[in-house]
Amino acid sequence: MEDWLKQVKDNWNKTADSDWYKSLRTDAKIEALLNDPAKAFHPTVYALINKYFPDLKGKKILLPSSGDNHAAFAFALLGADVTSADISERQLENAA
């Protein structure tokens, strides 16, 4: 792997365990997402999703750079079949 790519990957893996990212994975944050999946998106983004895909059941979504995975969880809660991808294995492990 090229040095610059390894540095990027290592930095994101480190960030995945930072206090800031941990603050996005609290029980309260996850409960809020379970109660209202739309909270994973900016209101304008959610309005566009809802306008063009009012029913996500059975839709396949690839979510690159999925980060905290709130959008992945929200899409799944809304009925989509979601594949989450990220350069950071730690992000994906934390999401699992």
Secondary structure as UniProt FT lines:
FT   HELIX           3..16
FT   HELIX           19..23
FT   TURN            24..25
FT   HELIX           27..35
FT   HELIX           37..40
FT   HELIX           43..52
FT   TURN            57..58
FT   STRAND          60..63
FT   TURN            67..68
FT   HELIX           70..77
FT   TURN            78..79
FT   STRAND          81..84
FT   HELIX           89..95
//
